[in-house]
């Protein structure tokens, strides 16, 4: 026996059916509106019940009942949300536009950027409203980021060369990203670190004792994700060549070796050039000036810093070097390849758009 009132019969005109189907196909339609249009179209089928439509579309029966009734009463206008109850807006569009213009185009007297309190006084509205508008439009006057554009005249060629190595490495060859992380400090806090407890993070003193520094040389195998590393007292050409000797002893002798390095002077000395001339299977690829982000070993350095060095406590350089070597061993025991995904064309197009944007800036 049927339960509840009989479902309202829906009869769609050709124009209404076409409009509902257009709403479903349109990419800019909200998901809620698309679902309502599907409910109405399903309810318009001969013999369609609320329970059957709910099962077919995976929605609740009350939702089907509601939107069937809304469409029957108001047709297409019934699918739009009704105005919400509450007090009317106190801040108009003109005031919001003025607030945004003040934020983007002016600077407070005696300060470098606007605060919510200062802007509230300037714009004549509440501090809460300023915060809401800034959040809605993604404005963050308190934040600032840095950028650096390479002035290397061979920027385009070097980007294509290095990215080509990452995305299409040569056959029978090894691609290694090599760099130094200099002046890593062995730091000990002036008081013991207080461990984390429920409701309280780990704490340490802001001051510390220095126990010397070490320089880390590292070579990242892009394909395998493994690292060859060595800590040395300095980072001159002598130490760099000694590190190359270490790398050569560890890589298969039947493979060509392609090194991605930056433009540091230690990589271009006569000592290093002579070493390379005697080893024709070795090839150097320089990243553009001021473009260290192209060297994948920098990503591994960031992981090392964040996971092992930043919060580490080291009572000597030997203690620091042991910690670094342990992290290298852990990396090699469970390596994760560094996969480069952005093509050279995409990088150059992005740089071009950024240069165009800052060229058009009034600042």
Secondary structure, 3 states (H helix, E strand, C coil): CCCCCCCCCCCCCHHHHHHHHHHHHCCCCCHHHHHHHHHHHHHCCCCCCHHHHHHHHCCCHHHHHHHHHHHHHHHHHHHCCCCCCCCCCCCCHHHHHHHHHHHHHCCCCCCCCCCHHHHHHHHCCCHHHHHHHHHHCCCCCCCCCCCCCCCCCCHHHHHHHHHHHHHCCCCCEEEEEEEEEEEEEEEEECCCCECCECCECCECCCCEEEEEEEEEEEEEECCCCCEEEEEECCCCHHHHHHHHHHHHHHCCCCCEEEEEECCCHHHCCHHHHHHHHCCCCEEEEECCCCCHHHCCHHHHHHHHHHHHHCCCCCCCHHHHHHHHHHHHHHHHHCCCCCCCCCCHHHHHHHHHHHHHHHHCCCC
